[in-house]
Amino acid sequence: MPLSDQLQVLVVDDHVTSRMLTVEALQQLNIKNIHIAKNGKEGFTKSVSANVHLVLSDLYMPEVDGLQLLHAIRSYKTTAKLAVIIITGSHDENVLNKARQLGANNVMCKPFNVAQLKRAIEAVVGRLN
């Protein structure tokens, strides 16, 4: 069975359009188990309860941003080893380095295409198919 059939992915983004574009890209990669959170706070709750393997999180969100979500995931015993990819429209090296320092497994810049998403995911979890 391919990894894409087993992988549980949580998409965290406050903008519905960005969230849906990410979900559509995941579906094109034959990833079927996709969970959605509308902000970092909901994302943390679902990362604990949904038994996910990979979190794809936007960086800039109100209330709890992607870096705060990443810090919370890394600080909580049951989620500390989750794979996390931060997705951002920012090309600010300081922000990208901060994400890496906090333990992001990968960082992607928006906009991205399906091939770029596949490479980013495979760099973290291994070959999907």
C-alpha positions as CSV (number, residue, x, y, z in Angstrom):
1,M,0.0,0.0,0.0
2,P,1.5,3.4,-1.0
3,L,2.3,5.9,1.7
4,S,-0.2,8.3,0.2
5,D,-3.0,6.0,1.1
6,Q,-1.9,5.9,4.8
7,L,-0.7,9.4,5.4
8,Q,-2.9,11.5,7.7
9,V,-2.3,15.2,6.9
10,L,-3.6,18.3,8.7
11,V,-3.8,21.5,6.7
12,V,-3.9,24.6,8.9
13,D,-4.7,27.9,7.2
14,D,-7.0,30.8,8.1
15,H,-7.7,31.7,4.4
16,V,-10.2,29.4,2.9
17,T,-8.8,29.8,-0.6
18,S,-5.3,28.9,0.5
19,R,-6.6,26.0,2.5
20,M,-8.6,24.6,-0.4
21,L,-5.7,25.0,-2.9
22,T,-3.5,23.0,-0.5
23,V,-6.2,20.3,-0.1
24,E,-6.6,20.1,-3.9
25,A,-2.8,19.7,-4.4
26,L,-2.8,16.9,-1.7
27,Q,-5.7,15.2,-3.5
28,Q,-3.7,15.4,-6.8
29,L,-1.0,13.5,-4.9
30,N,-3.5,10.8,-4.1
31,I,-3.5,11.7,-0.4
32,K,-6.9,10.8,0.9
33,N,-6.7,11.4,4.7
34,I,-6.9,15.2,4.9
35,H,-7.9,17.1,8.0
36,I,-8.5,20.8,8.1
37,A,-8.1,23.5,10.7
38,K,-9.0,27.2,10.3
39,N,-6.4,28.6,12.7
40,G,-3.4,27.6,14.8
41,K,-5.5,27.0,17.9
42,E,-7.8,24.6,16.1
43,G,-4.7,23.1,14.4
44,F,-3.1,22.3,17.7
45,T,-6.3,20.6,19.0
46,K,-6.6,18.5,15.9
47,S,-2.9,17.7,15.9
48,V,-3.5,16.1,19.3
49,S,-6.9,14.4,18.6
50,A,-6.8,13.5,14.9
51,N,-3.7,11.2,15.0
52,V,-2.1,13.0,12.1
53,H,1.4,12.3,10.7
54,L,2.1,15.6,8.9
55,V,1.0,19.2,9.6
56,L,1.1,21.7,6.8
57,S,0.6,25.1,8.4
58,D,0.4,28.6,7.1
59,L,2.8,31.0,8.9
60,Y,0.7,34.1,9.4
61,M,-2.7,33.5,11.1
62,P,-4.5,35.5,13.8
63,E,-4.6,34.3,17.4
64,V,-2.1,31.5,17.1
65,D,0.3,31.8,14.1
66,G,2.3,29.0,12.5
67,L,5.4,29.5,14.6
68,Q,3.4,29.4,17.8
69,L,1.6,26.3,16.5
70,L,5.0,24.7,15.7
71,H,6.3,25.6,19.2
72,A,3.2,24.1,20.8
73,I,3.5,20.9,18.8
74,R,7.1,20.5,19.6
75,S,6.5,21.2,23.3
76,Y,3.7,18.7,23.8
77,K,4.8,15.1,24.4
78,T,2.3,13.3,22.2
79,T,2.9,15.7,19.2
80,A,6.6,16.5,19.6
81,K,7.7,14.2,16.8
82,L,5.0,15.1,14.2
83,A,6.3,16.2,10.9
84,V,5.6,19.9,10.3
85,I,6.0,21.9,7.1
86,I,5.5,25.7,7.3
87,I,4.0,27.3,4.3
88,T,4.4,31.0,3.9
89,G,4.2,33.9,1.4
90,S,7.1,35.5,3.2
91,H,10.6,35.2,1.8
92,D,12.1,36.8,4.9
93,E,15.2,34.7,5.8
94,N,14.9,35.6,9.5
95,V,11.3,34.2,9.6
96,L,12.3,31.1,7.7
97,N,15.3,30.5,9.9
98,K,13.1,31.0,13.0
99,A,10.8,28.2,11.7
100,R,13.8,25.9,11.2
101,Q,15.1,26.7,14.7
102,L,11.7,25.9,16.2
103,G,11.9,22.5,14.6
104,A,10.1,22.8,11.2
105,N,10.9,19.7,9.1
106,N,10.6,21.8,6.0
107,V,9.6,25.3,4.9
108,M,7.8,26.1,1.6
109,C,7.0,29.5,0.0
110,K,3.7,30.4,-1.6
111,P,2.7,30.2,-4.3
112,F,3.6,26.5,-4.9
113,N,2.7,23.9,-7.4
114,V,1.8,20.2,-6.9
115,A,5.4,19.1,-7.8
116,Q,6.9,21.4,-5.3
117,L,4.5,20.2,-2.6
118,K,5.3,16.6,-3.4
119,R,9.1,17.3,-3.1
120,A,8.6,19.1,0.2
121,I,6.4,16.3,1.6
122,E,8.7,13.5,0.3
123,A,11.7,15.2,1.8
124,V,10.1,14.8,5.2
125,V,8.1,11.5,5.1
126,G,9.5,9.6,2.2
127,R,8.2,8.5,-1.2
128,L,4.5,8.8,-1.5
129,N,3.9,6.2,-4.2
